[in-house]
Amino acid sequence: MHDQYGGGPPPRTQTPPPVAPAPPAAVDAVRPGLWKRCLWGGLALWALTAVVTYATENTTLLPTLILLGSFLVPAVFVLWAYERHGRDFGVPAVLGCFVTGGVLGVLGASVMEYYLLHPSLWMFLGVGLIEEAVKLAALMFVVRHRPWLRGTRAGLVLGGTVGFGFAAFESAGYAFNAAVTMDGIDLRSLLETEILRGVLAPFGHGLWTAIAGAALFAWRRPDGRFRLAGPVVATYLGVAVLHALWDSMHGIALWLVLRLTTTDLDRSLFAHGYLPDPTSRQEHLFTLFSVGGLALVTAAGLLWLRSLARRDRTTDPLDTP
């Protein structure tokens, strides 16, 4: 049959080529500045819960106190990162990284450390290698069906989110252990643990996994597959070393104090983890080395993170010759 314009077969229709999945449209219901309101509101609720628990000695409030104190700082930092740098990633991706990634990381680390680690000089390095590996594995699992999440910025935000989720669940466990003693509930120890871990939370797991996630996502393929290239492995090893130095700083400080203040290095003191009857000079040196060491490890991590955040990656590393 001829068409109305003078003959010839009708044009053949061609099937359009498949189109790669596009990121879902982000429905952003988070108002700017919400992280500030969550921070001050959460602090007020935590303080109120602590006062009521202390006044009434009501142990049923302990889970509320533990959860508020453990999750407040990590959740606020994730919310800040989402508002500033991750609105286009979508709430499901960020929430999945924080909750699912954090839980999987804690579970994976517990299993591997139980079966693989034993007390030794290199134990803390093993902890760093295991925990940073399981957090990256959890991150890859959560975003496996979101191939559009690529690049340094996505890795910084989502990697940090997994790290903060890990820190929140881990802190809840530490707070519970501090509260439950052979003599009953130690509320003071619980509060001290939550305050200390809350102050240090931004400089630990969230920082390390943000750095490792940035390298991992920068080398992610367009089809969503992850590539364990040389820079990814090197970054992973680097953050594992930072992690190990952070965890072992107490022992390092103790060793330095003994080296500087004693002529006979008694190795049995390291089994106790503290100096029996320390002198005033030894106490001051220990504080200096332990706090100063943590500050140096933190500064190294922050400088590394800053360099990654400032790097303007104009081409995908897979496309560079």
Secondary structure as UniProt FT lines:
FT   TURN            4..6
FT   TURN            32..33
FT   HELIX           34..56
FT   HELIX           59..61
FT   HELIX           62..85
FT   HELIX           87..89
FT   HELIX           91..96
FT   HELIX           97..101
FT   HELIX           102..116
FT   TURN            121..122
FT   HELIX           123..142
FT   TURN            143..145
FT   TURN            147..148
FT   HELIX           152..179
FT   STRAND          180..181
FT   TURN            182..183
FT   STRAND          184..185
FT   HELIX           187..200
FT   HELIX           201..203
FT   HELIX           205..218
FT   TURN            222..223
FT   HELIX           230..247
FT   HELIX           249..261
FT   TURN            267..268
FT   HELIX           269..272
FT   HELIX           280..310
FT   HELIX           317..319
//
